[in-house]
Amino acid sequence: MGLVIVGAAGRMGQTLIRTIQGMEGVRVAAAVERKGSPFVGKDAGEIAGVGVIDVPVTDDPLAAFAKADGVLDFTSPSASVEFAGYAAQARIVHVIGTTGCEAEHDEKIKAAAHHATIVKSGNMSLGVNLLAVLVKQAARALDANDFDIEVLEMHHRHKVDAPSGTAYLLGQAAAEGRAISLAEHSVRVRDGITGPREASSIGFATLRGGSVVGEHSVILAGPGERITLSHHADDRSIFARGAVKAALWAHGRKPGLYSMLDVLGLNP
């Protein structure tokens, strides 16, 4: 399966290239960077530290998509919307691991999924998606009047969105377990005299620092006891392997918007 890596010179882009080079059934068909990038024209393999792979970085995504079977995308919300449109034109698989999307971005991506096979998730790892299933089950089983839910996450100092896409994914799982709307019950900032905690709220706490790849915990705090469900990512390659797995799963499927729960067979 020929895959395009967009944002090829970034941290995740390089990780994706290295991961694909070590996996069977996939190859780097093209590598894309923004116009004006100093990496345009350079070999994608050399940028990623795996040696020459004869794939020069281009700033023309539409031409790159036309000769590939799928695209792996961990860029920015606006860029992902643009790439979803190109994927729809090319009728190829689009795997989106981009975080920080707003409702307007999601609506445009959903529209592109009428013609492209799109897999979108706030986190591509097997462990995190399994964790989301467990969080949903725990939230459903434990009464909201007795157990409060808090989502704690920490990432490296360079991460630009907060809370993380994974934190939202876990918060959404908790909200679904409680049969409530996350948008109406999430609390993302506490400062000053906040008053007592609302029983049905789902709180988020964000930490940033150092080189932390990703740490997430969901705390269910009840009277006299606490349950903590957590996941620690030590290497970005877990997200890259998940993205490649998603692309292979989606290859040949009908257009539509899917999640990693679909890929892993965890959707009910």
N, C-alpha and C positions, 0 to 999 in steps of 0.2 A: 504494500500500500504506500503510495507516494504522498508524503505529508509536507505541507508548507509550514515553516516556523516564522510567525510574525513577532516582531520585537526580538529578532535573532541575536542581537548583541547584548541584550539585558541578562540579568542573573538567571531568570527562568528560561529565557531563550537558549542560552548556552547549555543549561542543564538538560533541556529537551533534546538538543542536538547530540550531546554525549550519551543520553539514554537511548535514543533511537539507534545510534551506532552499535550499541551492545545488545539489541533485540532482533529477533527473527521476524520476518513478515512485514517489516516496515523499512522505509528509507527516507532520507531527506531529499525531497523533490525540488524545493526552493527555499530560500531564506529572504525575509523582507525586513527592511528598516525604513525609518521615516526619511523623507526627502531632506537632503542636506547632511545626513549622518556621515561621519568620517569613515564608517565601516562599509558604506556602499562600494561595491566592486571588489571587496576583499573576500577571501574564501571563508565560508561559514565554519568549516571544520577547524581551520587555523584559529579563528576567533574563539571557538569553544575549547581549544586545546587538545584536539584529537588528530591533528594533522590535516593535510589537504584532502578534501572529499569532492573536489571539482564542482562545488556549488557556490558561485559568486553571489554575494548579497545584492539584492535589487531594491529599488524604491518604487517598483511598479507592481502592486499587489494583484491587480486584475489579471495581468499577464501571467503571474506566478500561479494564481488559482486555476487558470485555464489548463494547465498541464499537470494538475495534481488530483488526488482522490480525496484529500481532506486538509484541514488547516488546524493547527494548535495555537491557541490564542490566550496569553496571559498579559494583556496590555493595559488599556484604560477603557472606561465605559464608552467614551465617544468613538475611540478607535474600533472597539468591538462591534459597535453598531454599524460602522462603515464596512468592516470586514464581513459582517453577516449579510449585508446587501450584495457584496461581491460573491460570497459563497452561494447565495440564492441564484445569482446570474449563472454561475458555473455549475449549479446543481450538485454540490459536493458536501461532504461532512464538515461541520464546523464545531470544534470542541472549545468551549469558552470557560476558562478558569479565572477570568477577570472579576475582581471584586469592586465594590463601591458603586454598583449600578443603581440608579434611581428608577422610579416607576416609568418615566418617559423612555429610558434606555430599554427597559424590559419589554415595553410595548412594541418598540421597533424591532427588537430581536424576535419577539413572538410573531410579528408580521413576516419577517424573513423566513421563518420556519415553515411557511406555506410551500416554499420551494427548496429549502435547504434542510438537511438532517442535522439538527443542532442538539448538542449535549451541553447543558450549562449547569454549573454547580459552584457554590462558594468554596468548595474544597474537593479535590479529586482523589483523596486517599481513601483506601478501603477502610482503615481504622476509624476515621472521622465519620464516614457515612454509617458504619455500624453503630458508632456512638450515638448518632442522631436517632437511630431506631430505638436504642435503649432509653434515651432521654424521653422520647415520646411515650414509651410504655410506662416509665416511672412517673411521669407527669399525670398520666391517665389514672394510675393506680393510687396515687397519694393525694388526698383531699386538699384543695386549695386553701381551706380554712385552717389547716394544720401545718402544711408544708409550703414554705416560700421558695421561689426559684431565683437563683442568681447565676449569671454567666460571667466568668472571669477569663480574660484572654491577655496574652503578652506576645509581642512581636519585636523584631529588630527596629532600630532607631530610624531606618529609612522608609518604613511603611507609611503611606500617605493617607490611608482611609481608616476610619475608626467609628464604631467597632468593626472588627474584621468580618469578611464575608462568612467565615466559618462560625463566628459568634452568632451572626444572624441566622445561619442555617440551624444551629443548635437551639436558638431562641424560638425559631419558627416551629421546630419539632416539639418543643415544650408547649407552645401555644396550641398546636394541633392536638396534643395529648389532653389539654385542658378544654378543648373546643372553644377557644377564644381567639380574638384577633390580636396578633402581635403588635400591629400598628397602634391599636387603641390601649394596649396594656404595658408596653415597654417603657422602662425608665432608664435613660441613658446618662443622666447627670444628676448628682445629688450635691447640693452645696448650701450651706447656711442652715436655717431652721426649716427642715423639710416636713415636719409633722410625722405622725406614725406611718408605717409602711402599709400600703393597701394590700389586702390579702391576695388579690388576683393579679398583682403586677409581676412582671418579669424584668429583673434588673440586669444591667450590663456594666461591667467595670473593665477599663482598658489600661494596659500598661505598655510602655514602649521603652526599649533600651538595648544597647549592646547588639549582639548578632543573633538573637533568638529567632529560630526559624518559625516556630509557632507552638504555643502552649495554650490549651483550652480546658476549662473545667466548668462543669455545671453542678452547682451546689443546691441540694434540696434540704432546706433547714427546717426541722420540725421541733416540737417541744421535747427537749432532752436528748435529741439525736440529730445527726447530719449524715446525708449520703452525698458522696462526691464521685461524679463520673468524669473522667479526664482522659486527655490524649496529648502526647508530647511528640512533636516532629523534630527529629534530629538532622534530617537531610532533605533538601528540596527534591531529590530524585523520587521520593514517594509520590509527589504530585505529578511529576513527569511520567512515571510509569502508569499512574492512574489515567492520565490524559491519553496516553497511547492506547491503553486498554479500551477506553471509551471510543476512540476513533475506530479501532478494529471492530468493536461491537456494532457501531453505527453504520459501518460500511455496507452498502446494499440494502439498508432499511429505508422505508418510505419516509418522505419529509415529515418533520414534526419537531416539537420541542420536548426533549427528554432530560432526565437528570441522572446522576450517578446511581441513584437507587434503582433506576431502570437497568442500568448497565450491570449492576451487581445482583440483580434479581431480588432486591429487598423491598420493592414496592408491593403493597398488598394486592 
